[in-house]
Amino acid sequence: MNGAYIHQGRLHFDKSPQMRLDECLANPVVYERISGRLAQFTHKFFGGQQGKDFQSLIDTQQEALADLMREMSKNIEMLNESEKAEIQHLLPMLETMPNLVQQQFKEQAAKLSARLADIPSPETFNGAKDFRGSMGIAPISLNNIRPPNVMHKIWEQVSASGKIPSQISSASGFLEQGVWAHMNDSEPTWEDKIGGLYSLLNFIGYCPDEDLHKDGGFRSAMGDHMHASYAAFAQLFITGDEKMAKKTYAIYEHLGIKTVICWCKSDKQRGFVLLHGEEIFQ
């Protein structure tokens, strides 16, 4: 939070962390656009974005990225001469960054397109539905799993279906060799890991969120996994959503995150009961 940054055409150095946060939250539309385009691609695997193929979604991501790069370049151009002088050592990198980022995106997009080329009927694709159907695991069997080692027990049932390549021995391995493979040598962030596992549990069918094929249901689930990511930095996470509590517990236990998960369970006599840790599985 102490780094210099450009916002609304001005170079800023000395502002309080709260002011910096407030400005970051007031992102221009261009940032919201690229975030939305990335989410559309994930939504496709849950049966959303019907009528669109994968390439069209990749193309819209590329357009949104180009808009973002233009916005960043415009901010640099708006700086006055004295401000440019303060970041003179960074200007060569900032000038080449847009083309470099877009070239890297094109290369990764080409690899991704090749991997998705064999999916039949991409316009009506519902990966989650197809995957759950092929596993042949009754939802009640998954959803009755209890601690300890929740993620490992889930993965035992999934791998026993014979639908997972033998070299993938864990949920994290599935993400590393599939979802995160396009990141090359980059280390996934905590948000990448937690968000990826949260989406994976929804995909598999462990305490899945409802209506993931619909825009509203998918946006709600995306918000939940963001909350789970942020709560990893807290001591306590309280939610009234049983499914979210159980998925988050499984992920935190797997990753060794010490945040205590609490579920506010409705109770006719007392209004609610606050359960925490393994109690949420009773």
C-alpha positions in Angstrom: 0.0 0.0 0.0 3.0 2.3 0.1 3.9 2.1 -3.6 3.3 5.0 -6.0 0.3 4.5 -8.2 -1.7 6.4 -10.9 -5.4 7.2 -10.3 -7.5 9.5 -12.4 -4.6 10.9 -14.3 -2.6 11.8 -11.1 0.5 10.2 -9.6 0.0 9.5 -5.9 2.7 8.8 -3.3 1.5 9.9 0.2 -2.0 8.9 1.0 -3.4 6.9 3.9 -4.1 3.2 3.4 -7.9 3.9 3.8 -7.8 6.5 1.0 -5.9 4.2 -1.3 -8.4 1.4 -0.6 -11.4 3.7 -1.3 -9.9 4.7 -4.6 -9.2 1.1 -5.6 -12.8 0.2 -4.8 -14.0 2.9 -7.1 -12.6 1.2 -10.2 -13.4 2.5 -13.6 -15.8 0.5 -15.8 -12.9 -0.9 -17.8 -11.7 -2.9 -14.8 -15.1 -4.3 -14.1 -15.4 -5.3 -17.7 -12.3 -7.5 -17.7 -13.3 -9.1 -14.4 -16.8 -9.9 -15.8 -15.3 -11.4 -19.0 -13.1 -13.7 -17.0 -16.0 -14.8 -14.9 -18.0 -15.6 -18.0 -15.5 -18.3 -19.0 -15.8 -20.0 -15.6 -19.6 -19.7 -15.8 -19.5 -21.7 -19.0 -18.3 -24.8 -17.2 -21.4 -24.6 -14.9 -23.8 -24.5 -17.9 -24.0 -20.8 -18.2 -23.4 -18.6 -21.3 -25.6 -20.9 -23.4 -25.4 -20.3 -27.2 -21.7 -19.1 -26.9 -18.7 -21.2 -27.8 -15.4 -21.0 -26.0 -13.6 -19.0 -28.6 -16.1 -16.2 -28.5 -15.6 -15.9 -24.8 -11.8 -15.9 -25.2 -12.2 -13.2 -27.9 -14.3 -11.0 -25.5 -11.6 -11.4 -22.8 -9.0 -10.3 -25.3 -11.0 -7.2 -26.2 -11.5 -6.3 -22.5 -7.8 -6.8 -21.9 -7.0 -4.4 -24.8 -9.3 -1.8 -23.3 -7.6 -2.2 -19.9 -4.2 -1.7 -21.5 -5.4 1.4 -23.3 -6.8 2.8 -20.1 -3.5 2.2 -18.3 -1.5 3.9 -21.1 -3.9 6.8 -21.1 -3.3 7.4 -17.4 0.5 7.5 -18.0 0.1 10.0 -20.8 -2.0 12.3 -18.6 0.8 12.8 -16.1 2.6 16.1 -16.1 6.3 16.4 -16.8 7.3 16.6 -13.1 5.4 13.5 -12.3 6.8 11.6 -15.3 10.3 12.6 -14.0 9.6 10.9 -10.7 8.9 7.6 -12.4 11.4 8.1 -15.2 13.1 4.8 -14.4 9.8 2.9 -14.9 8.6 4.5 -18.1 10.4 2.1 -20.5 8.7 -0.9 -18.8 5.3 0.9 -18.6 5.5 1.7 -22.3 6.2 -1.9 -23.4 3.9 -3.6 -20.9 0.6 -3.3 -22.9 2.0 -5.1 -26.0 3.8 -7.7 -23.8 0.7 -8.5 -21.8 -1.5 -8.8 -24.8 1.1 -11.1 -26.6 1.3 -13.3 -23.5 -2.5 -13.5 -23.4 -2.6 -14.5 -27.1 -0.1 -17.3 -26.5 -2.0 -18.7 -23.5 -5.4 -18.3 -25.3 -4.1 -20.3 -28.2 -3.1 -23.1 -25.8 -6.4 -23.0 -24.1 -8.4 -23.0 -27.3 -6.5 -26.2 -28.4 -7.3 -27.9 -25.2 -11.0 -27.1 -25.5 -11.3 -27.9 -29.2 -12.5 -31.5 -28.7 -15.5 -30.6 -26.4 -18.7 -31.6 -28.3 -21.5 -29.0 -28.7 -19.7 -26.2 -26.9 -22.7 -23.9 -27.2 -24.8 -26.1 -24.9 -21.9 -27.4 -22.8 -22.5 -28.0 -19.0 -19.3 -29.4 -17.7 -20.4 -29.7 -14.1 -23.6 -31.7 -15.0 -21.7 -34.0 -17.4 -18.9 -34.6 -14.9 -21.2 -35.4 -12.0 -23.3 -37.7 -14.2 -20.2 -39.6 -15.3 -18.9 -40.1 -11.8 -22.1 -41.9 -10.6 -21.7 -40.7 -7.0 -24.9 -40.0 -5.1 -25.0 -36.4 -3.8 -25.9 -37.7 -0.3 -22.7 -39.7 -0.3 -20.5 -36.7 -0.8 -22.5 -34.3 1.4 -22.4 -36.7 4.4 -18.6 -36.6 4.6 -17.4 -35.3 7.9 -14.0 -34.2 9.3 -11.2 -34.9 9.7 -9.6 -34.7 6.2 -12.7 -33.6 4.4 -11.0 -32.8 1.1 -9.1 -36.0 1.1 -12.3 -38.0 1.7 -14.1 -36.1 -1.1 -11.3 -36.8 -3.4 -11.2 -40.5 -2.5 -14.8 -40.8 -3.7 -14.2 -38.8 -6.9 -11.1 -40.7 -7.9 -12.7 -44.0 -7.2 -15.1 -43.2 -10.1 -12.3 -43.9 -12.5 -12.9 -40.6 -14.3 -9.8 -38.9 -13.1 -6.4 -39.6 -14.6 -4.3 -41.8 -12.4 -1.4 -39.4 -12.1 -3.7 -36.8 -10.4 -3.9 -37.9 -6.7 -5.5 -34.9 -5.0 -7.8 -32.0 -5.5 -4.8 -29.6 -5.5 -3.2 -31.8 -8.1 -6.3 -31.5 -10.3 -6.0 -27.7 -10.1 -2.3 -27.6 -10.6 -2.4 -29.8 -13.7 -5.6 -28.4 -15.1 -6.9 -25.1 -14.0 -3.5 -23.5 -13.0 -1.4 -25.1 -15.8 -1.8 -22.0 -18.0 0.0 -19.9 -15.3 3.3 -21.4 -16.3 5.9 -20.8 -13.5 3.7 -18.3 -11.6 2.8 -19.3 -8.1 -0.9 -19.2 -7.5 -2.0 -16.7 -4.8 -4.0 -17.6 -1.8 -7.1 -16.2 -3.6 -6.2 -18.5 -6.6 -6.0 -21.5 -4.4 -9.1 -20.9 -2.3 -11.2 -19.7 -5.2 -10.0 -22.6 -7.3 -10.9 -25.2 -4.7 -14.2 -23.5 -4.0 -15.2 -23.7 -7.6 -13.9 -27.2 -7.9 -16.1 -28.4 -5.0 -19.1 -26.7 -6.6 -18.1 -28.4 -9.9 -17.8 -31.9 -8.3 -21.1 -31.4 -6.4 -20.0 -31.2 -2.8 -22.6 -28.9 -1.0 -23.1 -27.1 -4.4 -24.6 -23.7 -4.6 -28.0 -23.5 -6.4 -28.7 -22.3 -9.9 -25.0 -22.1 -10.9 -26.1 -22.1 -14.6 -28.0 -18.9 -14.1 -26.4 -15.5 -13.9 -27.7 -14.6 -10.5 -26.7 -18.0 -8.9 -23.3 -17.9 -10.4 -22.6 -14.3 -9.3 -23.7 -15.3 -5.8 -21.3 -18.2 -5.8 -18.4 -16.0 -7.0 -19.1 -13.6 -4.2 -19.0 -16.5 -1.7 -15.7 -17.7 -2.9 -14.3 -14.2 -2.7 -15.5 -13.9 0.9 -13.9 -17.3 1.7 -10.6 -15.9 0.2 -10.7 -12.7 2.3 -11.6 -14.6 5.5 -8.4 -16.6 5.3 -6.7 -13.5 6.7 -9.1 -13.2 9.7 -9.3 -15.1 13.0 -13.1 -15.8 12.6 -15.4 -16.3 9.7 -19.2 -16.3 10.4 -21.8 -17.2 7.8 -25.5 -18.1 7.8 -24.9 -20.4 4.7 -24.4 -24.0 5.7 -23.1 -25.0 2.3 -20.6 -22.2 2.3 -19.5 -23.0 5.8 -18.8 -26.7 4.9 -17.0 -25.9 1.6 -14.8 -23.3 3.3 -14.0 -25.6 6.2 -12.9 -28.3 3.8 -10.6 -25.9 1.9 -9.1 -24.3 5.0 -8.4 -27.7 6.6 -6.8 -28.8 3.4 -4.6 -25.7 3.1 -3.8 -25.5 6.8 -5.5 -22.1 7.3 -6.3 -21.5 11.0 -9.4 -19.2 10.6 -12.3 -20.6 12.7 -15.4 -21.3 10.6 -18.7 -20.5 12.3 -22.2 -21.3 11.0 -25.3 -19.4 12.3 -27.8 -22.2 12.2 -31.5 -21.2 12.4 -33.2 -22.5 15.6 -36.9 -22.2 16.2 -36.6 -21.9 19.9 -33.5 -19.7 20.3 -33.5 -17.9 16.9 -30.1 -19.3 15.9 -27.3 -21.5 17.2 -23.7 -20.6 16.5 -21.7 -23.7 15.5 -18.0 -23.7 14.9 -15.3 -26.0 13.5 -16.4 -29.6 13.3 -19.7 -28.8 14.9 -21.0 -27.5 11.6 -21.1 -31.1 10.3 -23.3 -32.5 13.0 
